[in-house]
Amino acid sequence: MATALFTVFPRLPVEIRLQIWHLALVPDPPGLILFCLKKGCWLPRRLSAADPHFDPAHDDMNLAVEFRHELLNKADFSVSLAFVSREARRVAWAYVASQNLRYTDSVSGVFQRGYDPTRDVLFAPTTGILHGLLTESSKRLFEPDLLMRGVDCPCPEIFRLAITRDGLAWLAALHFCELWDPFLALETLYVMVNVPKDIQTWRAGRRWEIVSAHDTAYMWDASARQMVWRGEHSIDGPLGQLFAQMESCTAGLDEKLVEMGRDRFEMRAVYAVER
């Protein structure tokens, strides 16, 4: 049987054809992409003269342990249009450039990019991984190669963090405010309503993104110096238990945010979706 062809397509105006190619791409721009945390991302690095904490008088002090986010697994994007016609490629490669993607496989049309602190979300899929996020940097300082040495340990640029409901309960039992001791830049905490069982499973050309489970957010009101709800929410609704958990676990957070001089922080309920 002959393959069906849309023979009218070449006769369409160029503007319409380009629009069709654009609509055939993955969503532009993509949503908030999840990058699963893993062990082994805290590594030592020797400081150079360009680093602000470099000490030219004490070279043995020029050592830092940093969170190396480039070691996280990459996010995959399937952009098959990049290998179709010249016209389709023009649209596809403009998208590839805008998303800072790198070409990996011409057969499947898979591109990748790494974690970007300014637009992506780190995800701790288990309480064990969340515990490691809070403690791995300090434990690293007691390993043989760093023991008894002067080491700088700068706070990593983590603006958005996603955790599970179990992770939220674990933080509440520990002390929720301790989350800011290693992560001063944290602005948004996403709480996963349900965690897909295969969220840590890598599949070529696929990635995980988060979508809002509700329009409301539990936010820091700097002028009132307290956490408040923005948007309608109900403790009796389907997410009522989670909303109540958010409120109870943040007891004492007001003082911490005032102490740090923060003007922004929010918590949101989200779902994970595979793209």
C-alpha positions in Angstrom: 0.0 0.0 0.0 1.4 3.4 -1.0 2.3 5.8 1.8 -0.3 8.6 2.0 1.2 12.0 1.2 -0.2 15.5 1.9 0.5 16.8 -1.6 -1.1 20.2 -0.9 1.5 21.0 1.8 4.2 22.3 -0.6 1.7 24.7 -2.2 0.8 26.3 1.1 2.3 29.8 1.8 5.7 29.7 3.5 4.4 31.3 6.6 1.8 28.6 7.1 4.2 25.8 6.5 6.7 27.2 9.0 3.8 27.5 11.6 2.9 23.9 11.0 6.5 22.8 11.5 6.7 24.9 14.7 3.5 23.3 16.0 5.0 19.9 15.3 7.8 20.5 17.7 7.8 19.7 21.4 6.2 22.5 23.6 8.1 25.7 23.3 9.3 26.5 25.8 9.2 23.3 27.9 7.9 23.3 31.4 10.0 23.1 34.6 12.3 20.1 34.1 13.1 17.7 36.9 16.7 16.6 37.4 17.0 13.7 39.9 19.7 14.1 42.6 22.3 11.4 43.0 25.3 10.8 45.2 28.7 11.9 44.2 28.1 15.4 43.0 30.1 17.1 45.7 33.8 17.3 44.6 36.9 19.2 45.6 38.4 21.9 43.3 41.5 24.0 43.6 40.8 27.7 43.6 42.4 29.9 41.0 43.4 33.5 41.2 40.1 34.4 39.6 38.0 32.9 42.5 36.9 35.5 45.1 38.1 33.4 48.0 41.6 32.7 46.6 44.3 33.3 49.1 47.7 34.0 47.4 49.5 33.9 50.7 48.3 30.5 51.8 48.1 28.1 48.8 47.2 25.2 51.0 43.9 27.0 51.8 42.9 27.3 48.2 40.6 24.3 48.1 36.8 24.2 47.8 34.2 21.4 47.8 31.4 22.3 45.3 28.2 20.9 44.1 28.9 19.9 40.5 25.5 19.9 38.9 27.0 19.0 35.5 27.4 15.5 36.9 23.6 15.1 37.1 22.0 13.0 34.4 21.0 15.0 31.3 17.4 15.7 30.1 16.5 14.3 26.8 14.6 16.1 24.0 13.2 14.3 21.0 13.5 16.7 18.0 13.0 14.5 15.0 12.2 17.5 12.8 15.9 18.4 12.9 16.5 15.7 10.3 13.5 16.1 8.0 13.5 18.7 5.2 15.6 21.9 4.9 12.5 23.9 5.9 11.7 21.8 8.9 15.4 21.8 10.0 15.4 25.6 10.0 12.6 25.6 12.5 13.9 22.7 14.6 17.5 24.0 14.9 16.3 27.4 16.0 14.4 25.6 18.8 17.6 23.5 19.6 19.6 26.7 19.9 17.0 28.5 22.0 17.0 25.6 24.5 20.8 25.2 24.5 20.5 21.5 23.4 23.3 19.3 22.3 23.0 16.8 19.5 23.5 13.2 20.6 21.9 10.8 18.0 21.0 11.5 14.4 19.0 8.3 14.1 16.5 8.9 16.9 16.7 12.7 16.8 17.6 12.9 20.5 19.2 16.0 22.0 20.2 16.7 25.5 21.0 19.5 27.9 22.2 19.6 31.5 20.8 21.1 34.6 20.4 24.9 34.6 20.0 26.4 38.1 18.1 29.4 36.7 15.2 27.4 35.1 15.2 23.8 36.3 14.2 21.8 39.4 16.3 19.4 41.5 14.3 16.5 42.7 15.0 14.3 45.7 12.9 11.2 44.9 13.5 9.5 48.3 14.1 10.6 51.9 17.5 8.9 51.7 18.5 11.1 48.7 17.1 14.2 50.5 19.2 13.3 53.6 22.2 13.0 51.4 21.6 16.4 49.8 21.7 18.0 53.3 24.7 16.0 54.6 26.9 14.9 51.8 29.0 18.1 51.6 29.9 18.0 55.3 30.6 14.2 55.2 32.9 14.8 52.2 35.1 17.1 54.4 36.0 14.1 56.6 37.2 11.8 53.8 40.9 11.1 53.7 41.8 13.5 50.9 40.3 16.5 52.7 40.6 15.6 56.4 42.3 18.3 58.5 42.6 20.7 55.6 41.2 24.2 55.2 38.3 23.8 52.7 35.8 26.3 51.5 32.3 24.9 51.0 30.2 27.5 49.1 26.4 27.2 49.0 25.2 25.8 45.7 22.9 27.7 43.4 19.7 25.7 44.1 16.7 27.9 43.6 14.0 25.2 43.1 13.8 21.9 44.9 11.1 19.2 44.6 10.5 16.6 47.3 8.0 13.9 48.1 5.3 14.0 50.8 7.5 11.6 52.8 10.4 13.9 52.3 8.3 16.8 53.6 7.4 14.8 56.7 11.0 13.9 57.2 12.0 17.5 57.0 9.3 18.4 59.6 10.6 15.8 62.0 14.2 17.0 61.5 13.6 20.7 61.6 12.3 22.3 58.4 14.5 25.4 58.8 17.6 23.3 58.4 16.9 23.2 54.7 18.3 26.7 54.4 21.6 26.0 56.1 23.3 24.6 53.0 20.9 26.1 50.5 20.6 29.9 51.1 19.4 30.5 47.6 16.3 28.3 47.8 13.2 30.2 46.6 10.6 27.5 45.7 9.9 24.1 47.2 7.7 21.8 45.2 5.9 18.9 47.0 5.0 15.9 44.7 1.5 14.8 45.2 2.2 11.3 43.7 5.6 10.0 42.7 5.6 7.8 39.5 7.4 4.5 40.3 9.6 4.8 37.2 10.6 8.4 37.7 14.3 7.4 38.2 14.3 5.2 35.1 16.0 6.8 32.1 14.4 6.5 28.7 16.0 7.8 25.6 14.2 10.9 24.2 12.1 11.3 27.4 12.3 13.6 30.4 10.2 14.5 33.4 8.5 17.9 34.0 6.3 19.2 36.8 2.8 20.6 36.4 0.9 22.4 39.1 -1.6 20.4 41.1 -3.4 23.5 42.2 -3.4 27.2 41.5 -2.8 28.1 45.1 0.7 28.5 46.7 1.9 28.9 50.3 4.0 32.0 50.1 6.2 34.2 52.2 4.8 37.6 52.8 7.8 39.7 53.6 5.8 42.8 54.7 3.6 40.8 57.0 6.5 38.6 58.1 4.5 35.4 57.8 3.6 32.5 55.4 0.2 33.1 53.7 -1.9 31.3 51.2 -2.3 32.9 47.7 -5.3 31.6 45.8 -8.2 29.6 47.1 -7.5 26.4 48.9 -9.5 24.1 51.1 -8.3 21.8 53.9 -11.4 19.6 53.1 -10.5 19.3 49.4 -8.6 16.5 47.7 -5.2 18.1 48.6 -6.4 19.2 52.1 -4.0 16.8 53.9 -1.0 18.1 51.9 -2.0 21.7 52.5 -2.3 21.1 56.2 1.1 19.3 56.2 2.7 22.3 54.5 1.3 24.6 57.2 2.4 22.4 60.1 5.9 21.7 58.9 6.8 25.3 58.5 6.3 26.3 62.1 9.2 28.6 63.0 10.0 29.3 59.4 8.9 33.0 59.8 11.8 33.7 62.1 14.3 32.0 59.9 13.3 33.9 56.8 13.3 37.2 58.6 16.8 36.4 60.0 18.0 35.8 56.4 16.4 38.9 55.1 14.5 36.9 52.5 11.7 38.5 50.5 10.7 35.4 48.5 9.8 31.8 49.2 6.9 29.6 48.2 5.6 26.1 48.4 3.5 24.4 45.7 1.8 21.1 45.2 2.8 19.5 41.9 2.6 16.4 39.7 5.4 14.8 37.6 4.6 14.2 33.9 6.8 12.4 31.4 7.4 14.3 28.1 
